[in-house]
Amino acid sequence: MTTTTTERGSALGGLRVGIQKLGSFLSGMIMPIIPALIAWGIVTAVVVNVDEFTDGWGPIDAFSTIVGPMIHYLLPILIAVQGGRMIHEMRGAVVGATATFGVIVGSDHLIDLVNAAQPEGADDIGQIHMFIGAMIMGPLAAWLMKTLDGALEGRIRAGFEMLVNMFSAGVLGFVMAVVGFFGLAPIINWIMDVLGAAVGYLVDTGLLPLTSLIIEPAKVFFLNNAINHGVLTPLGIDASSGEAGKSILFLLEANPGPGLGVLLAFSFFGVGAARATAPGAALIQFVGGIHEVYFPYVLMKPALLLAVIGGGATGVATNALFDSGLRAPAAPGSIIAVLIQTASDSYVGVVLSVILSAAVSFAIAALILLAGRKKDLASEDAFSSAVAKTESAKGKSSAALSGLAAQASGGTVVAQKKIERIIFACDAGMGSSAMGASVLRTKIKDAGIEGVSVTNKAVSALPGDTDLVITQQRLTDRAKGQEPEAVHVSVDSFMDAPEYDEVVEMVRQSAQEGGTEPAGASPADEAEQSEPAQDAGASAGAPAQDDAGEVLTLDRVRIHSGSATQQEAMAEAADVLVSAGAVTEDYLAAMQAREETVSTFMGNELAIPHGTGDAKDAVKASALSVARYDGGVDWGGQQATFVIGIAGVGDEHLQILSRIAKLFSKTETVEQLKAATTERELHELLSSIEQS
């Protein structure tokens, strides 16, 4: 069978995405422990410098013993904990860390055997710090724990859950520690020997600058994390923990010079939006350490890869010439982080490496830009396209890249495709997203825009093919992981967010740029627009109540002349729902857990406490409770007057919430609700809202 070009391209694209995911996972394990690496670097610097100054003062000698255990035990265990937590939360973290100790001790045992067999007078082999071992064993043990827990779920006899959970994790931790000691440790020792020998060969032969041929293009296509965190960081830490106390490897990828040179060249010789945005991008890249902001400029003219390769190789050669390096990784790759981590004898070499790499990159980029200036002037929209390509290469949205796109379009984020499907996403899908969807749906309808579906879902239920996703700010990163290709808008309030008007304008512009107004919606979309989507936490087959009014009855409406705390207001809402037979007493804890994740304050003096998606077992029927506190409730720093408790197994409560959303989106109607003198009057106002 002949492989077509399309198939080969698809395979390569899949490989690239796979490497990106691996790199992102490795980065997710390393980045959170960078503060501990910085602390270790500071401790090392303090011990060395103070010890020289005090000439071996006793307390400093004692304190210096912290350096070895930190690098050999603490840092690998922290990596294993983070890797395990990413796979299976705390149970994964505990089992992953326990198993990693087996790898560490197994490596030490093998090295002790080798040293014992060495001829008398030969130098002993130093310890190998198990960073790569932790990156493997932490997630692996956690995955096995997750698999085992899944197999046992629903099969444990009532009353034995804690016993089984504790012993299953303990036994698996023991087994994986044995596997690490006898199985993984020899493999990791061999890998580190091979990688160390390869790096040593490149250094000894002066070929280390050639690594820029791989690293610099890899950065532009977001493949660098796998190289940097998978290979360079472990090898660099191993080298810096030795007598040298530093490593050049930390600067192979983190040097901000090559990117700075390209951005400066665009600042002087670029055209259009690229030139206008380059100075700001240079500040973000050089001082902020966010290197990805220069990637679109390179993708805009692929010949600029020569500039960053030349600059990167120059920086590496300079550091090799001056034997300079960093004590620990510079993360993020800011000049500030680089200088903080620079070894005390390496400032001249490191500073020169940044300056010279920027200069070489600038010179090559300037020549390329000047040579193609006439063509660039004829295609000024190339920069926006390059930003889109960069986000596509990254595989997910980026705040820094979105900022570049906004600057290029005059300050407004512009959708790259026609927007026809909008989803409001909240943590559980139990009401806040439905209310926001209702408000925006009305605004889009009032703007005369047709054929746009506005629905609501839980973040975890996002389908992956949405055009635009709206979330509260604390949920935006999760939503981006579910919808990497969508436009994302963050809001502080679902009721009165100023971003709604921007979204309406964005939808209108996307339709115009598509050549026409959005086509008529399909029957399914029209159904979605006419009423909110079903609660993500609801049972799909749950029967709806015949009378939606039964969801909010008079006895569930309260008016209080005084104030209350947030906890008191949630407790009252839960009590009302329990009395209505809608939820169990466990529902209050689910409400509190929801607030710890994302606030349910909606804006316009309204809060709608409800449980997380995990609370579905505590919900027995659909019901709402309404309490008005004339003295107000401090809801996480916001002032709430109305607290509406929500529980739902069907979608009837969402229909009422949709109507309530329209009411609370207008200040004048909120004032009418505040003016109601009796609970019956308030109930009638809420129940008489006309459904659109």
Phi, psi and omega in degrees: 000133181273132178276123181280164177299321180297318180294319178296318179297320179295320179295317179295320178297319178295322177296317180299315180297320178298317178294321178299316181296319177298314180298318179296321179293316178298317178298321179296334176278323187277314189303317181296338181263004178304320176304323178292323176296319178297316179300318178296319178298320179293317179301315180300314181296317181296315181299314182296310185290316181291324180297320177294321183289322184267356178058052173076039178297136187309306181301324178292320177300320179293316181296330183296342180291351179287335188298311183297307180299326179298312184284329186271327183245307187300307187294314176299322180294322177298320177297315180297320178298313181294317179297318178293321180295323179296331181271314188213042174051216190292325179296319177296321180296317182293312181294320179298317180293318179299314181295325182294330176300326177298321179293317181298309183293324178297320177296315179299320180296316180296319180292322176299321179296318179295315181296324180293332181272356182288150176298152180299133180094348179285149179290136177288150174281135181283167179295150172257123182276126194277055177290313178293321177300319179293323179295333179271308189288322181303302179294324182296311180297321179295321179295319178295321177297317179296318179296317179295317178299321178296322180291328182274344185301130179080359183247001181268133181294140181305134180095348181250007185300311183297318180300311181295317181299316182293312185286328178296319178291319180295315180295317179296321177300317178297312182300316182288331174295320176295316178299319179295318182295310186268332187256306187279323183304313179298323181293315181295319177302317180294316180300315181295324176298315181294312181296318179297320178294322180295315178295318179300321178297315180297321180291313183296326182268359180074018183264001183302325178302337180292344178297339178295336177298334179260314188293315185293313174297325179298323178300314185297329180258019175057035176255004188285333184299322179297321179287313187291304184277338180275332186233302189295316181296311178300317179294321180295316179296321179298318180290319184288343178276355179272201183296326182295324180070018182199168177209137176288339185297331180295343184257358181296324182251330189276348182303118182280356185299311182301315179294321179298319180299317179296315182293324176294323178297319177294325180297328182263323190238002178283179179226157172058219185297327180298317179291321183294325184268345187298317181300316178295321178295324179297319179295316179297317183289313188283317183265318181284336178082013179267093187291335186296345181290341179267353181299318179300327181293324178286317179296333179297325176224091184306337177299339180290351171302328177298325181292312182287328175295314179298316179295317180297316180296323178297317179297317180296317180297321179296315179294324177294320180296319183269001182052047183254160180188181179252156178283330184207170181300144174263100182224123358289173186282053179272150176300330178294312179296322179298313182292324179296323183270358181294134177296152187299335181260013189238007185299318181298310181296316182294313180298316178296323180297322178290314182296312183291322179294322177294320181294315180294315178299318179298314183297313181294317181296321180298317179298318181294318181293319180294323181293329182251019186298319183297318179292323180295323179296334181274353182220069185287348180273005184295330184292315178301320178296321180294323177298316179298318179296322181294316178298323178295319179295325179290329179089002176198165182290158181221132179298320181294317180289324176296325177296320177297317180297322180294318178297320182294333182258016176085020174106349180249129177293128183250131178291142180274355179212167180293133181265115179236345182228116180243135177234128168274131181235132173233182188294317185245346183072023188261008175159315184298319179291326179296322181291318177297319179299322180295317180297313182292323179301320178294318180297319179294320178295316179296333179280357178078019180266129182243163174078017179249122180272128177237112183228178179229147178208167168286152180304318182293344182259009179300135190281341179097358181230027182279149178278319183216134181238133178244129180219164167292155189303323184287348180256355188299318181297320177296319180295323179297326177294327179278327184232071185294337184265354184276160168280134183244134178235129179258140179229153174272331185221136178279340185275312190231035183292127177294342180294341181300318180296324178293323178295317179301317180293323178296318178297317180297315181295321181295327178290319180293319180290337176281355175099351182196165173292155180305140180294162180302143183286154176288162178305323179294317179296320180297324178294322179296323182288328186283336179208154185297155176291158181293146177308131181296333180267006184275160173279126187300327183263012183294133180287139177279148177288147183296320183247111181299335179297337178294343179292328178231100180257166186300323183290352179257012178249128183231147173233127179239132181284336182262197181252177178206160173278166179299319181295320179295318180295318178294321180297319179295316179300317180294319180299318179298317181292325176294315180298329179282354181076016183273331184220165173270174181292345178288348187292330179299317178298324178292323175299314181295321178297322178298318181294329179292334180273303181215136179294144176262014174289128188259346187102166180052041173069021183242133171233143181230076182297138176203170185280170175283173178298338180282356186269009187299331180290339180273353182260124182252333182202167180274134178198155173235148169237143179232126176231132176250125179249103185294337176274353176088160176230126176283105185255084180062037180095354177250150182266115177253138173254323181251131177237114182248112177278142186233137167215139183202137172247349176232206181246007182293324179293331179289328177297317178292319178299323178300318179289322177296324179300317179297324179292313184282352177282350181244127183298321184294324179285329174299320179296324177296319179295323179291334182276349180300131187267340180230162179294326178295318180296319179295317179298318180295321178297316181291322184282340184264010179297127183287126178280128180273000000 
